[in-house]
Amino acid sequence: MFISVLRERQVYTFMTENFTENLSNNLRAYGFREMGDMPGGPVFVQNDGGILYVVRVAEYVDGPFINSAALPCTRDTEQFKNVFVISIYLLKNGAEPFMLQAENAEEYDGQRGYYVFWGVELTDGGYNFYHFKKQPDKILNLRELIERSASAPDAVKPESPLIPVAVPVITYAVMIVCGLYLAVIEMNGGSGDIRTLLRFGALYRPLVTEGGEYYRVFTAMFIHVGLTHFISNALGMYIVGTRVEKYLGGPKYLIIYVCSGLFGNLLCLALTNGVLAGASGAVFGTQGALLALILKTGKPVDGFTKLFVLLFATAGLCFSALFPNVANYAHFGGFFFGFGLGWAFAPGK
């Protein structure tokens, strides 16, 4: 008898540890960030479009639910529109003790903070899922992750667009290069002088088509005319470019940036005759890529929704169209080329 009970306990321990490890890996793969272990198990958080989701995994112990058990790791929650705290309890002794506490749990009543309690009973064939009638049984894709974690011997690790790189190094490097290049130009004649701009690689059709200086299609995207021009593009790189690099990775971001800039400059080369310089085509390309990433994955990026990015890009394109000396073809060409590359690089839903 004692040996049988011990064996059952060992089996249960193995199942719960395996499930917790699998679920933790799956949560990480879907963009959740681990905040460390709280009493009973690990806690994960994710900011999805200004809504904070806190997922707590713990072994169920008969007693009152503590709503704030997972909140010490989420200070300054006032910045979020809503906060969901989902406690996933592993039921060792069946669902009855867990369900008996249903009357004491808070309802899903539409307030800013929601406390949701789910029960998972692991079995040899999979699992049983329990939830309170007055609370939701589906939030994000957590039910799918629970099923995968309970049914599969190993965690499923799908590709996710919401696993950011630590630091968007390439974006910052491009900003620094453009800033240093502007400083060099200013010290050698000034960016307001056309001859100086041409000497440092600005785009001008006769020099490309007749003089064979094809490198200008590339160098022009790193030249800026004055500090205001540089700051406006640097802000675009920081606001949009960093997010594209974070979620698509440095190599793909660099391809989007350079190819969008080249395509925009080639479009200007074919349709205009003036002297052109600036990173705007490449910056608009990253905006198109960010919009494609959001549309294809169906998820906001750092709180940026598809409507926000679309309005942001449209406002920029319309504003630039008001000025005849602005390289509008580079903006439009870069945006749509960047959208195509972003769609090709972004993972699906």
Residue, then its C-alpha position, 0 to 999 in steps of 0.5 A: m500500500f505504501i509503495s503504491v501511494l509512493r509510486e502515485r506521488q512520484v508519477y504525479t510529481f513527474m507529470t506536474e513538473n513536466f507540465t509546468e516546464n512545458l507550459s513555461n516554455n510555451l509561454r516564453a515562445y508566445g512572448f510571455r516574460e518570466m518574472g520569477d517564481m512566486p509561492g507555488g510556481p512561476v509567474f509570466v507577464q505580457n503586455d499586449g496592446g496596453i493590456l497586461y496579462v499575468v499568468r501564475v502556475a501553482e499547485y492547488v492548496d485547499g484554502p481561500f484564493i489570494n487575488s494579489a498573489a501574482l501582483p508583486c511583480t507588476r508594479d505601476t499597473e496604472q499604465f495599463k488599460n486592463v490587467f488580467v491575472i490568470s491563476i492556473y492551479l494544478l489539481k492533485n486531489g480532483a476538482e471538487p475542493f477547487m470548485l467548492q470555492a467558486e462562490n468565493a471567487e470574484e466575478y468577471d464583472g468588467q472592472r479594470g482588474y480581472y482575477v481568473f482561476w482555472g483548474v487543471e487536473l492531469t491524467d494519463g490520457g491528458y488533462n481535465f480543465y475546470h473554470f468558474k461559471k462566472q469567469p471566462d474559460k478562454i483568454l488569448n491562446l492560453r487554453e491551446l498552450i495548456e492542451r499542448s503542454a499537457s498532451a505532448p511529452d515535449a514543449v511545442k515552441p512555435e515561431s513567434p513575432l513577439i520574442p524581442v531581441a535584447v537591443p536593436v543594435i543595427t537601428y542605433a548604429v544606422m542613427i549614429v552613422c547618419g549623425l556622424y556623416l552629417a557632422v562631417i558634411e557640415m565641417n566640410g562645406g555644409s549640408g546646405d550647399i548643393r556642391t558639398l552634398l554632391r561631393f559626399g554622395a547625394l543622388y543626382r540623375p546625370l551623375v548616375t546615368e551619364g557619369g556611372e556613379y551608381y553608388r549614389v543610389f546607396t550613399a544618398m540614404f545616409i545624407h541629411v540636409g540640416l539638423t532638423h532633417f536628421i532629427s525627423n528621420a532619427l525619430g522615425m528610426y527610433i519609434v518604428g525601426t527599433r520595433v521592426e528590428k526587435y521582432l524581426g531581427g537585425p538581419k531582416y531589419l537591415i534588408i528592409y531598411v537598405c532595400s526600401g531606401l534603394f527602391g525609393n531612390l531608384l524611383c526618384l531617379a527615374l521620375t525626378n531630376g533634382v538633387l536628393a538626399g535623406a533616409s526617408g525612403a528607408v524609414f518609410g520602408t520600416q513603417g510599411a514593414l511594421l504594418a505588415l508585421i501587425l497585419k500578418t500576425g494579428k497582434p499589436v507590437d508594443g502597443f502599436t495597432k494597425l490603425f495607429v501605424l496606418l494613420f502614422a504613415t498616412a499622415g507622414l506621406c500626406f505631410s511630405a506631399l505638401f512640399p515640392n522639394v521633398a522626395n515624395y516618390a522615395h517615401f511612397g516607394g519605400f513604404f510599399f516596398g517595405f510592406g512587401l518585405g515585412w509581409a514576406f519576413a513576418p511569421g503568420k498567426 
